Amino acid sequence: MSRVPLKTSADLALQRQAGQLLAKVFAFLDQQMCSGISTMQINDLVERYIVDELQARPASKGQYGFAYVLNSSVNDVVCHGVPSTTQIFRDGDIVNIDITLEKHGFIADSSKMYAIGAISDAAEQLMNVCYQALSQGIQTVKRGARLGDIGAAIQQCAEQHGYTVVREFCGHGIGTEMHEEPQVLHYGKAGTGLLLQPGMVFTIEPMLNQGTAKVKTKKDGWTVVTRDKKLSAQWEHTVAVTATGVEVLTLRPEEPFWPQYAAVSV
């Protein structure tokens, strides 16, 4: 593994600002997600908000040739869903919106699940357990822990509720570049892997499936779906290892401070 970049306190201050702005984007988005709106309309609203209101850059646009500012992954789409004028949200859908934002040279990355109208109990439980898995992964992050602790916590949470963890995609280091070292797996063995040090910043972004963990990529080259067409869910935050534990740089106002987080009731 290449050397993992360590952020200085000045770096973290800038990346924290990017994370706080990204949290504002989701607060804005909370008011837009409803039945009858297209994924492309959501994309365009978010782009205008980031650029015009926050004077920031949507970091995903143009990255690896991607033409949009966010991924909109609906129901059986695991990740990398491409916004479309013809994909309209319907009551009962579950949707992951994944957004990146750059400010003053530093990037933050986060995603959130949304329920459109009334959803099934099974869909709600999947969303809740995925959030709980993210929480448990975050709570392992501290000086002296290992990367494998994160994956092990997520995998245990998912499997004890009967879900599978997608293995083709992982979290990643992030800073002045979208993807830095280390890679952060969402499965694994506790006590193994890279030793965590203050100044490390990375994403944790588990994807949990109702059925098989197997996925496939559609012909557009981006959209990843479950092979069995069952539902998938994902939540993501950008976190920093600190001298005293972990800081969630993209924490949203409705969320608790993570070290004291109480597990979601499912």
C-alpha atoms as one frame of an Amber mdcrd trajectory, in Angstrom:
protein
   0.000   0.000   0.000   1.252   3.463  -0.863   1.864   5.897   1.939  -1.335
   7.262   3.418  -1.306  11.082   3.462  -1.768  12.613   6.911  -3.654  15.898
   7.105  -2.304  18.748   9.191  -4.558  20.748  11.479  -4.728  23.413   8.746
  -5.697  20.775   6.175  -8.395  19.429   8.478  -9.825  22.890   9.004 -10.293
  23.260   5.260 -11.655  19.755   4.791 -14.008  20.284   7.736 -15.373  23.353
   5.964 -16.011  21.286   2.832 -17.784  18.683   4.958 -19.969  21.278   6.655
 -20.954  22.731   3.284 -21.827  19.257   2.034 -24.063  18.761   5.071 -25.872
  21.944   3.989 -26.399  20.444   0.544 -28.214  17.482   2.090 -30.310  19.807
   4.260 -31.342  21.574   1.044 -31.955  18.249  -0.672 -34.222  17.085   2.167
 -36.803  19.596   0.918 -36.611  18.448  -2.702 -36.926  14.663  -2.545 -40.504
  13.708  -3.399 -42.619  11.650  -5.734 -42.875  13.034  -9.265 -39.442  14.671
  -9.547 -36.777  13.258 -11.860 -33.260  12.322 -10.875 -31.975  14.851 -13.415
 -34.020  17.628 -11.784 -32.409  16.719  -8.448 -28.980  16.797 -10.088 -29.586
  20.256 -11.538 -30.991  21.680  -8.295 -27.969  20.409  -6.345 -25.522  21.788
  -8.902 -27.044  25.261  -8.705 -27.063  25.154  -4.911 -23.409  24.110  -4.654
 -22.175  26.586  -7.231 -24.438  29.590  -6.670 -25.267  29.410  -2.972 -22.144
  27.826  -1.520 -19.558  29.069  -4.046 -18.085  25.589  -4.100 -17.332  22.989
  -6.758 -19.293  19.770  -7.329 -16.252  17.500  -7.331 -17.853  14.528  -9.089
 -18.648  16.474 -12.267 -15.975  15.607 -14.806 -14.291  13.068 -12.521 -13.346
  10.028 -14.618 -15.562  11.437 -17.369 -18.738  11.488 -15.249 -21.019  14.270
 -16.506 -23.142  14.928 -13.410 -22.800  16.287  -9.876 -24.266  13.313  -8.025
 -25.181   9.637  -8.171 -28.848   8.768  -7.765 -29.256   5.077  -6.965 -32.860
   3.869  -6.785 -34.110   0.561  -5.310 -31.946  -2.234  -6.783 -29.210   0.170
  -7.893 -26.246  -0.394  -5.595 -24.208   2.673  -6.557 -23.216   5.049  -9.366
 -26.759   5.597 -10.635 -26.754   8.147 -13.446 -29.267  11.040 -13.295 -31.917
  10.893 -16.012 -34.824  13.029 -17.179 -36.931   9.885 -17.537 -36.313   8.364
 -14.114 -39.073   9.743 -11.891 -39.302   9.082  -8.155 -42.407   7.082  -7.191
 -43.982   6.384  -3.819 -42.315   3.335  -2.323 -38.869   3.998  -3.822 -35.729
   4.070  -1.710 -32.986   6.292  -3.069 -29.332   6.867  -2.288 -27.967  10.282
  -3.223 -24.159  10.446  -3.257 -22.534  13.887  -3.526 -18.987  15.234  -3.410
 -17.997  18.859  -2.855 -14.678  20.696  -3.081 -13.875  23.952  -1.313 -10.441
  25.570  -1.023  -8.840  22.507  -2.604 -10.250  19.867  -0.233 -13.000  17.378
  -1.006 -15.761  15.900   1.162 -17.888  12.901   0.166 -21.171  11.719   1.676
 -24.360   9.882   0.774 -27.791   9.571   2.306 -30.794   7.292   1.856 -34.229
   8.751   1.189 -37.659   7.128   1.397 -40.101   8.402  -1.222 -43.592   8.404
   0.271 -44.582   5.306   2.211 -42.106   2.464   1.803 -42.309  -1.202   2.776
 -41.248  -2.398   6.216 -38.557  -4.508   4.551 -37.119  -1.486   2.736 -37.163
   0.593   5.900 -35.353  -2.080   7.868 -32.673  -2.397   5.188 -32.081   1.357
   5.295 -31.950   1.370   9.101 -29.576  -1.562   9.390 -27.268  -0.047   6.768
 -27.145   3.167   8.806 -26.463   1.156  11.944 -23.635  -0.659  10.143 -22.110
   2.667   9.125 -22.396   3.867  12.725 -20.720   0.789  14.130 -17.928   1.087
  11.586 -17.368   4.735  12.518 -17.287   3.927  16.221 -14.253   1.652  15.727
 -12.179   4.528  14.324  -9.499   5.782  16.726  -5.744   6.072  17.086  -4.267
   2.577  17.268  -7.262   0.755  15.769  -6.870  -1.073  12.468  -8.687  -0.847
   9.177  -9.948  -4.391   9.595 -11.863  -3.305  12.706 -14.086  -1.098  10.536
 -14.927  -3.813   8.042 -15.465  -6.427  10.726 -17.956  -4.225  12.600 -19.913
  -3.473   9.431 -19.957  -7.080   8.271 -21.094  -8.376  11.648 -23.943  -5.871
  11.819 -25.099  -6.646   8.286 -24.951 -10.406   8.570 -26.622 -10.633  11.959
 -29.655  -8.979  10.331 -29.576 -11.250   7.289 -28.024  -8.849   4.765 -24.964
  -9.161   2.552 -22.114  -6.686   2.080 -21.138  -5.657  -1.433 -17.433  -6.348
  -1.861 -16.628  -4.797  -5.230 -16.636  -1.250  -3.824 -15.032   0.266  -0.746
 -14.327   3.449   1.130 -11.204   5.446   0.353  -8.848   8.082   1.538  -9.842
  11.585   0.487  -8.317  15.053   0.611  -7.044  17.184  -2.234  -7.791  14.176
  -4.435 -11.090  12.315  -4.596  -9.461   8.930  -4.116  -6.374   8.544  -1.958
  -4.998   5.737   0.177  -6.156   3.792   2.092  -8.866   1.568   0.694 -11.474
   0.930   3.397 -13.167  -2.457   3.059 -16.630  -2.998   4.535 -15.890  -6.568
   5.543 -12.914  -8.209   7.169 -11.269  -9.383  10.346 -10.804  -7.247  13.452
  -7.214  -6.582  14.466  -5.876  -6.743  10.917  -4.852  -4.166   8.376  -3.360
  -0.705   8.489  -2.810   0.959  11.861  -4.907   4.120  12.112  -3.102   7.376
  12.904  -4.301  10.918  13.617  -4.547  12.904  10.395  -5.893  10.073   8.287
  -9.094  11.029   6.463 -11.228   8.535   4.580 -14.771   7.598   3.690 -16.813
   4.772   5.136 -19.653   3.863   2.768 -21.140   0.371   3.235 -23.519  -1.030
   0.631 -25.890  -3.691   1.956 -28.115  -5.947  -0.162 -31.326  -7.742   0.726
 -30.279 -10.806  -1.227 -27.035 -11.916  -2.821 -24.006  -9.679  -2.606 -23.406
 -10.198  -6.323 -23.716  -7.135  -8.530 -23.373  -6.224 -12.192 -22.707  -3.031
 -14.133 -25.224  -1.919 -16.730 -24.345  -1.069 -20.324 -23.946   2.634 -19.505
 -20.684   1.681 -17.788 -21.680   3.356 -14.518 -24.880   2.001 -12.963 -24.286
  -0.962 -10.642 -27.308  -3.130  -9.756 -27.982  -6.200  -7.650 -27.925  -9.378
  -9.745 -31.103 -10.697  -8.135 -32.982  -7.366  -8.486 -33.469  -7.116  -4.724
 -33.042  -3.837  -2.859 -29.735  -2.269  -1.892 -28.923   0.562   0.530 -25.881
   2.713   1.226 -24.876   5.490   3.637 -21.562   7.336   3.611 -19.550   9.807
   5.646 -16.081  11.300   5.462 -14.242  10.809   8.774 -10.946  11.920  10.285
  -8.848  10.011  12.794  -8.048  12.396  15.654  -5.844  12.248  18.733  -8.917
  11.451  20.840 -11.031   9.318  18.473 -12.946  10.177  15.319 -14.504  13.272
  13.788 -17.275  12.924  11.207 -16.477  15.776   8.846 -19.762  15.486   6.928
 -22.016  15.121   9.984 -25.540  16.417   9.323 -27.541  18.463  11.871 -30.090
  15.703  12.490 -27.397  13.201  13.411 -25.963  12.525  16.880 -22.337  12.977
  17.775 -21.027   9.586  16.780 -19.061   8.266  19.769 -22.227   8.520  21.855
 -24.388   7.183  19.033 -27.218   4.869  20.080 -27.831   2.035  17.619 -30.850
   2.371  15.345 -33.758   0.268  16.570 -34.766  -2.310  13.975
